[in-house]
Amino acid sequence: MLDLTGVPAYEIRELQAPQRIVIDLKDTILSTPAPAGLFAATPVQALQAEQLEGTGLRLILRMTDADFRREDFLLRPHAQRGHRLVVDIYQAQRTGAATAPESAVVLPSGAVAPVSPREPVQDQAAAQEDEPALAPALPLEAVSSRIADLRFGGYAELAAAYTIADPQRWSRLRARIEVETTGRFDWGGRFKLAGRADGDAAYAVEDDFYPSAVRDNQRDEFMIRETYLDISTDNWEYRLGRQHVVWGEMVGLFLADVVSARDRREFFLQEFETMRIPQWAVRAEHFAGNAHLELLWVPYPSYDQIGKPGADFYPFPLPAGTPVREVTPSRSDLSNHGVGARFSYLAGGWDLSGFFYRSRDVAPTLYRTPDTFELRHDRLHQTGLTFSKDFFSFVFKGEAVYTSGRSFLSADPAARFGVAASDAVDYVVGVMIPRGLWRFDAQFYGRHVFDHDPGMGFDADELGLTLLLNRKVGDRLEAEVLYLAGLNRRDWSLQPSLTWAITQSWRLQLGADLFGGREIGLFGQYDDSDRVFVEIRKWF
């Protein structure tokens, strides 16, 4: 399935010796390459993508067997997606009878905003919800007469990170497994159930470095991932349950992604899809031509996980072992629920959206009381907009969010609880430029604090930039470098990585996370957390 920003002009044909499916699209730019594991347990052996002269795109699917049947069709905008071109591949049985499709091919395409580094597909959980690349459906007799297309899948991963700054130490020795199942009820509803379990041996090996509170917090975890029910009625779509709600997608930034909670115990270094924490929510979406209305209620909100003082990436300047009380807003109080709306419209190639969201801040603020420190979640009102537009050979995009109700740390002795409140606006503009096997992203971002207090420790206007360079090397290697910098204090982060798609279901990744600059900078504060890492993942 190819997600596009407009109705595609395309041609599909089949070639033999070797067997291939060729898809040519006019005026289309591939925003990000397909990840390893996308075609696991499918008749597709590999994908080759080529930018043609002008603004054309050619996708070549190399098949493992010539014995298959293909169907293709177009879908109108639906369930947070725009126009889509769907290619169904039916692998024939040896008796000659056709079976149900083993999986759909899911690819990001068109002028879609690129994803963060190390993120295989923008909001991959959502990208796979129609026909996930999982095992073939079980026979109905083995499950229930009311459930169809029951599928199981997921991934297992081993990841290690070694901190090279003094003192050198293992900072991650993690084993992770995520399992999911999807299916459909005979009355039309669809469901998804997913869970993830982690165990990290680094906090046992390095027990002389990490405080007990950090070890207890990061040693092991079980999390319910996306678990929801989808219901359709006419032009309305409803999703009930634990789900990702992604309203903004810029490289390395979460500006307009105001609904998502995040696991920030490794700063922003994880893939965004795995870093996001789903919200228990009720979402209703209405589609009418090029317009899309989304209504959201989050009655049981989740909040950012930031770890404990003494962790490698704890965001507040507190010594290891400092007792901090976490204050979780009462979920029985309706005023603490998240309520929002988002309206999107496609006009003249411009993908425009505006939203309003009232909630408790998913990110905590550190309050200082007479006898302790407290992590509190401010009540916020956030109004924002996003846009993107493809111009021949590049994509122009941006986001802006106005936030009222947030407090900032302040060293001013007169500041009550050690914080000062101010409205603020965050903004980012950027371009994505594909050139054959190369992809380049550049972004300029900033924040303006209206009631600035000198005790806040930062300027009224904070500016920064991000640069991403990605290069495919052959069919299986991909090299990438992400550079982020704060311009006010010249602090920076550099994240090089090399990804090897060993097979369609195995991926090996090597890289480093490096920081520098003044200690009061967003990145410079982690100057003693430089690390190298290796990750190997198997999809099943």
C-alpha positions in Angstrom: 0.0 0.0 0.0 1.4 3.3 -1.1 0.3 6.4 0.8 0.1 9.5 -1.4 -0.8 13.1 -1.1 -3.1 13.1 -4.2 -4.8 10.9 -6.7 -1.9 9.0 -8.4 -1.2 8.7 -12.1 0.4 5.2 -12.4 1.1 2.2 -14.5 1.7 -1.4 -13.3 3.2 -4.2 -15.4 4.8 -7.6 -14.8 8.1 -8.7 -16.2 9.7 -12.1 -16.4 13.2 -13.6 -16.1 13.4 -12.7 -13.3 9.8 -12.3 -12.2 9.1 -8.6 -11.3 6.2 -6.2 -10.7 7.0 -2.7 -11.9 5.1 0.3 -10.6 5.6 3.7 -12.3 4.1 6.8 -10.7 4.1 10.3 -12.1 5.0 13.3 -10.0 5.9 11.2 -7.0 8.8 11.4 -4.5 9.7 8.5 -2.2 9.9 10.1 1.2 11.8 7.3 3.0 13.1 3.8 2.0 11.4 0.6 3.0 12.7 -1.0 6.2 14.2 -4.4 6.6 11.5 -6.9 7.7 8.7 -5.3 5.7 8.4 -8.3 3.3 9.0 -11.1 5.8 6.7 -14.1 5.0 5.6 -12.7 1.7 6.1 -13.6 -1.9 8.2 -10.4 -2.3 12.0 -11.0 -2.3 13.2 -7.4 -2.4 12.2 -3.8 -3.4 14.2 -1.5 -5.7 13.2 2.2 -5.9 14.4 4.5 -8.6 13.7 8.3 -9.1 13.1 8.7 -12.8 14.0 11.8 -14.8 11.7 14.7 -13.8 9.6 13.7 -10.8 8.7 10.1 -11.6 9.2 7.2 -9.3 9.7 3.5 -10.2 9.2 0.7 -7.7 10.3 -2.8 -8.7 9.1 -5.7 -6.6 11.3 -8.8 -7.2 9.3 -11.9 -6.6 10.4 -15.2 -5.2 8.1 -17.3 -7.4 6.4 -16.7 -10.8 3.3 -18.5 -9.5 1.2 -15.6 -8.1 -1.8 -13.4 -9.0 -1.8 -9.6 -8.7 -4.7 -7.1 -8.2 -4.4 -3.3 -7.8 -6.9 -0.6 -7.0 -7.2 2.9 -5.5 -8.6 3.9 -2.1 -10.0 7.3 -1.1 -8.7 9.1 2.1 -9.6 7.1 5.1 -8.5 6.5 8.8 -5.9 9.3 8.9 -4.6 8.5 5.5 -4.8 10.2 2.2 -5.1 8.6 -1.2 -3.7 5.1 -1.5 -2.6 2.7 -4.2 -3.0 -0.9 -3.1 -1.3 -3.9 -4.7 -2.6 -7.3 -3.5 -0.4 -10.3 -4.2 -2.1 -13.7 -4.1 0.3 -16.6 -3.9 -1.1 -19.7 -5.7 -1.4 -23.0 -4.0 0.4 -25.9 -5.7 -3.0 -27.4 -6.5 -3.7 -24.3 -8.7 -6.3 -22.7 -6.4 -5.6 -19.2 -5.2 -5.2 -18.4 -1.5 -5.9 -15.3 0.5 -3.1 -12.7 0.3 -0.3 -13.5 2.7 0.3 -9.8 3.3 0.0 -6.4 1.9 3.0 -4.4 0.7 3.1 -1.3 2.8 5.3 1.5 1.6 5.5 5.2 2.4 5.4 7.2 -0.8 4.4 10.4 -2.4 5.2 13.8 -0.7 4.9 12.4 2.8 7.0 14.0 5.5 10.0 11.8 6.3 10.3 10.0 9.6 12.8 10.3 12.4 16.2 8.5 12.2 16.0 4.8 13.0 12.3 4.8 12.5 11.5 2.2 9.8 8.1 3.7 8.8 6.3 6.8 9.9 3.9 5.6 12.6 4.6 2.0 11.6 1.9 0.6 13.8 -0.7 2.7 11.9 1.0 1.9 8.5 0.4 -1.9 9.1 -3.1 -1.8 10.4 -4.9 -2.6 7.1 -2.9 -5.7 6.1 0.1 -6.2 8.4 3.1 -8.2 7.1 2.4 -11.1 9.5 1.8 -14.8 9.3 -1.0 -16.1 7.1 -4.5 -16.0 8.5 -5.6 -19.1 10.6 -8.6 -21.1 9.4 -11.8 -19.8 10.9 -12.6 -23.2 12.4 -9.5 -23.0 14.6 -10.5 -19.7 16.1 -14.1 -18.6 16.1 -17.0 -18.4 13.7 -17.1 -14.6 14.5 -13.4 -13.8 13.8 -11.8 -13.6 10.4 -8.2 -12.8 9.2 -6.7 -13.6 12.6 -3.0 -12.9 12.3 0.0 -12.9 14.7 3.4 -11.3 14.4 5.9 -9.0 16.0 9.6 -8.7 16.5 12.4 -9.7 18.8 15.4 -7.6 19.4 18.8 -7.7 21.2 20.4 -4.3 21.8 23.7 -3.2 23.5 25.1 0.2 24.2 28.5 1.0 25.7 29.1 4.5 27.1 32.6 5.6 26.0 32.6 8.8 28.2 34.3 8.5 31.6 33.4 6.4 33.5 33.1 3.8 30.7 30.2 1.4 31.3 27.5 -0.7 29.7 24.4 1.4 29.5 22.2 -1.0 27.7 22.1 -4.8 27.4 18.4 -5.2 26.5 16.3 -8.0 25.2 12.9 -7.0 23.8 10.0 -8.9 22.3 6.8 -7.3 21.0 3.9 -9.5 19.9 0.7 -8.5 18.3 -2.5 -10.0 16.8 -5.0 -8.4 14.5 -8.3 -9.6 13.1 -11.8 -8.7 12.0 -15.3 -9.5 13.4 -17.9 -10.8 11.0 -20.0 -7.7 11.8 -17.3 -5.5 10.4 -15.2 -4.3 13.4 -11.4 -4.7 13.4 -9.2 -5.2 16.4 -5.6 -5.2 17.4 -3.9 -6.5 20.6 -0.2 -5.9 21.2 2.2 -6.1 24.2 5.9 -5.6 24.7 8.3 -7.0 27.3 11.9 -5.7 28.0 14.7 -6.9 30.2 18.0 -4.9 30.5 21.0 -6.6 32.1 23.1 -3.5 32.1 21.6 -2.4 35.4 22.7 -5.7 37.0 26.2 -5.6 35.4 26.8 -2.0 36.4 25.1 -2.0 39.8 28.1 -0.2 41.3 27.4 2.8 39.0 23.6 3.2 38.8 21.6 4.0 42.0 19.0 1.4 43.1 16.1 3.6 42.0 17.5 3.8 38.5 18.1 0.0 38.4 14.6 -0.7 39.6 13.1 1.7 37.0 15.0 0.5 33.9 15.8 -3.1 34.6 12.6 -4.7 33.2 9.2 -3.6 31.9 6.0 -4.9 30.4 3.8 -2.5 28.4 0.5 -2.9 26.7 1.0 -1.4 23.2 -1.7 -0.6 20.7 -4.9 -2.4 21.8 -8.0 -1.1 20.1 -11.3 -1.7 18.3 -12.1 -0.1 15.0 -15.7 0.6 13.9 -17.0 2.2 10.7 -20.3 3.9 10.1 -20.9 5.7 6.8 -18.2 8.4 6.6 -17.2 8.1 10.3 -14.5 6.0 11.7 -14.1 5.2 15.4 -11.2 3.8 17.3 -11.6 2.8 20.9 -8.7 1.7 23.1 -4.9 2.2 23.5 -3.6 3.8 20.3 -1.0 6.1 18.8 -2.3 9.6 17.8 0.3 11.3 15.7 -0.4 14.9 14.7 3.1 16.0 13.8 6.1 14.3 12.1 9.4 16.2 11.7 12.8 14.6 11.8 14.0 14.2 15.4 11.3 16.6 16.8 8.0 16.2 18.6 6.6 19.8 18.2 3.1 19.1 16.9 3.0 15.6 18.2 1.3 16.9 21.4 -0.9 13.8 22.2 1.8 11.2 22.3 3.5 10.2 25.6 7.1 9.1 25.2 9.7 6.9 26.8 12.5 9.5 27.3 14.8 7.4 29.4 17.2 7.3 26.4 16.6 11.0 25.5 15.1 11.0 22.0 17.5 8.4 20.6 15.1 5.5 20.1 13.0 5.0 17.0 9.9 7.2 17.4 7.5 4.2 16.8 9.0 2.3 19.8 9.6 5.5 21.8 5.9 6.6 21.7 3.6 5.4 24.5 0.1 4.8 23.2 -2.8 6.6 24.9 -6.1 5.1 26.1 -8.5 7.2 23.9 -11.7 7.4 21.9 -11.2 8.9 18.5 -13.7 9.7 15.8 -12.8 10.7 12.2 -15.0 12.1 9.5 -14.0 12.1 5.8 -15.5 14.3 3.1 -13.5 14.7 -0.1 -10.2 16.4 0.6 -11.3 17.3 4.2 -10.7 15.3 7.3 -12.1 16.0 10.8 -10.7 14.2 13.9 -12.2 14.4 17.4 -10.3 13.0 20.4 -11.0 12.2 24.0 -8.3 10.8 26.3 -10.0 9.7 29.5 -7.0 7.7 30.9 -3.9 9.6 29.8 -0.4 8.2 29.9 2.6 10.4 30.6 6.3 10.5 29.7 8.7 8.1 31.4 11.8 10.1 32.3 13.6 7.7 34.7 15.1 8.6 38.1 17.9 10.9 39.2 21.3 9.4 38.3 20.1 7.9 35.0 22.1 8.7 31.9 19.5 11.0 30.4 17.5 12.3 33.4 16.3 15.7 32.2 16.6 17.7 35.4 19.8 18.8 37.2 19.5 16.7 40.3 22.2 14.6 42.0 21.8 10.8 41.9 19.6 9.5 44.6 17.7 12.7 45.1 14.1 11.8 46.3 11.5 13.1 43.8 7.8 12.7 44.3 5.8 12.0 41.2 2.3 13.6 41.2 -0.1 11.9 38.8 -3.2 13.9 38.0 -6.5 12.2 39.1 -8.0 10.5 36.1 -11.5 10.7 37.7 -11.3 14.5 37.3 -12.7 15.3 33.9 -10.6 18.5 33.7 -7.5 16.3 33.6 -8.7 14.4 30.5 -7.3 15.1 27.1 -9.8 16.7 24.7 -9.0 17.9 21.2 -9.9 18.3 17.6 -7.9 18.4 14.3 -9.0 19.5 10.9 -7.0 18.7 7.7 -7.5 19.8 4.1 -5.7 19.1 0.9 -5.8 22.1 -1.4 -3.7 22.7 -4.5 -1.1 20.1 -3.3 -0.8 21.7 0.1 -1.5 19.3 3.0 -2.8 21.7 5.7 -4.0 20.9 9.2 -4.9 22.8 12.4 -5.7 21.5 15.8 -6.6 22.3 19.4 -5.8 20.1 22.4 -6.5 20.7 26.1 -4.8 18.3 28.4 -2.3 17.8 31.2 1.3 18.1 29.9 2.7 14.6 29.0 6.1 16.0 30.0 6.5 16.7 33.8 7.9 19.9 35.2 10.1 19.8 38.4 8.5 21.8 41.2 10.5 22.6 44.4 8.5 22.4 47.7 9.9 23.2 51.2 10.6 19.5 51.9 11.0 17.8 48.6 10.9 17.9 44.8 7.8 17.1 42.9 7.1 16.2 39.2 3.8 17.8 38.2 2.0 17.9 34.9 0.7 21.4 34.0 -2.7 21.9 32.5 -2.1 23.1 28.9 -4.0 24.5 26.0 -2.3 24.0 22.7 -3.2 25.3 19.3 -1.2 24.3 16.3 -0.9 24.0 12.5 1.1 21.8 10.2 1.7 21.9 6.4 3.6 20.1 3.7 3.9 20.7 -0.1 5.9 18.9 -2.7 7.7 21.2 -5.3 9.0 19.1 -8.1 12.2 17.6 -6.5 11.7 18.5 -2.8 9.1 18.6 -0.1 8.6 21.8 2.0 7.0 21.2 5.4 6.5 22.9 8.8 4.8 23.0 12.2 3.9 25.6 14.8 2.3 25.2 18.2 1.2 27.9 20.7 1.1 26.6 24.2 -0.4 28.3 27.3 -0.2 27.0 30.9 3.3 25.6 30.9 5.8 26.4 33.6 9.6 26.5 33.2 12.4 26.0 35.7 13.7 29.3 37.2 16.6 30.1 39.5 14.9 33.3 40.6 14.6 33.2 44.4 11.2 34.9 44.1 9.9 32.2 41.7 7.3 30.2 43.6 8.1 26.5 43.6 11.2 27.3 41.5 9.2 27.7 38.3 7.9 30.6 36.2 4.9 30.3 33.9 4.7 31.7 30.4 3.0 31.2 27.1 5.3 30.0 24.3 5.3 29.2 20.6 7.4 26.4 19.1 8.0 26.3 15.3 9.9 24.4 12.7 10.3 24.6 8.9 12.2 22.2 6.8 12.9 20.6 3.4 13.3 17.0 2.3 15.3 16.5 -0.9 15.7 13.0 -2.5 18.5 12.6 -5.1 18.7 9.0 -6.4 20.1 6.9 -3.6 20.6 10.0 -1.4 18.1 11.8 0.9 18.8 15.1 2.6 16.7 16.8 5.3 17.3 20.3 6.7 15.2 21.9 9.4 15.3 25.2 11.3 13.4 25.3 14.7 12.8 27.7 17.5 10.9 28.7 20.6 9.7 32.1 21.7 8.8 32.5 25.4 6.5 35.5 25.8 7.0 36.2 29.6 10.7 35.4 29.7 12.4 35.4 33.1 16.2 35.7 33.2 16.2 33.1 35.9 15.0 30.5 33.4 18.5 29.8 32.2 17.7 30.2 28.5 17.0 33.0 26.1 13.6 34.4 25.2 14.2 33.1 21.7 16.0 29.7 21.4 17.0 28.6 17.9 18.4 25.4 16.4 18.8 23.3 13.3 18.8 19.6 12.3 20.6 18.1 9.3 20.0 14.5 8.1 22.0 12.8 5.4 20.9 9.3 4.2 22.5 7.1 1.6 21.6 3.7 0.3 24.7 1.5 -0.4 23.6 -1.4 -2.7 20.4 -3.2 -1.9 21.0 -4.0 1.7 23.1 -1.3 3.3 22.0 2.2 4.4 24.2 4.8 6.0 22.8 7.8 7.9 24.0 10.8 9.9 21.8 13.1 11.9 23.1 16.3 13.3 21.1 18.5 15.8 22.4 21.8 17.2 21.2 24.5 19.5 22.4 27.8 18.1 22.2 29.9 21.3 24.9 27.9 23.2 26.3 25.9 20.3 25.6 22.5 21.9 25.0 19.6 19.6 24.2 16.0 19.0 25.6 13.7 16.3 24.0 10.3 15.5 25.7 8.3 12.8 24.4 4.8 12.0 24.8 2.0 9.5 21.9 -0.4 8.9 22.3 -3.8 7.2 19.2 -5.6 6.0 20.6 -9.1 6.3 17.4 -10.6 5.0 13.8 -9.4 4.7 13.2 -10.4 8.3 16.6 -9.7 9.9 18.2 -6.2 10.5 21.5 -5.3 12.1 22.3 -1.7 13.1 25.5 -0.1 14.3 25.9 3.5 15.4 26.9 6.1 17.9 25.2 8.8 20.0 27.5 11.7 20.6 26.9 15.0 22.5 28.8 18.2 23.1 28.5 21.8 24.2 27.8 23.7 27.4 26.2 21.8 30.3 23.2 24.1 30.3 22.3 23.2 26.7 19.7 20.7 25.6 22.4 18.4 24.2 25.4 19.6 26.1 24.0 18.4 29.4 24.6 14.8 28.2 28.2 15.3 27.3 29.2 12.5 29.6 26.7 10.0 28.0 28.4 9.5 24.6 27.9 5.9 23.5 28.2 3.3 20.7 25.5 0.8 20.1 24.5 -2.4 18.2 21.0 -3.7 17.6 19.8 -6.8 15.9 16.1 -7.4 15.2 14.1 -10.3 13.8 10.5 -9.8 12.5 8.2 -12.8 12.7 
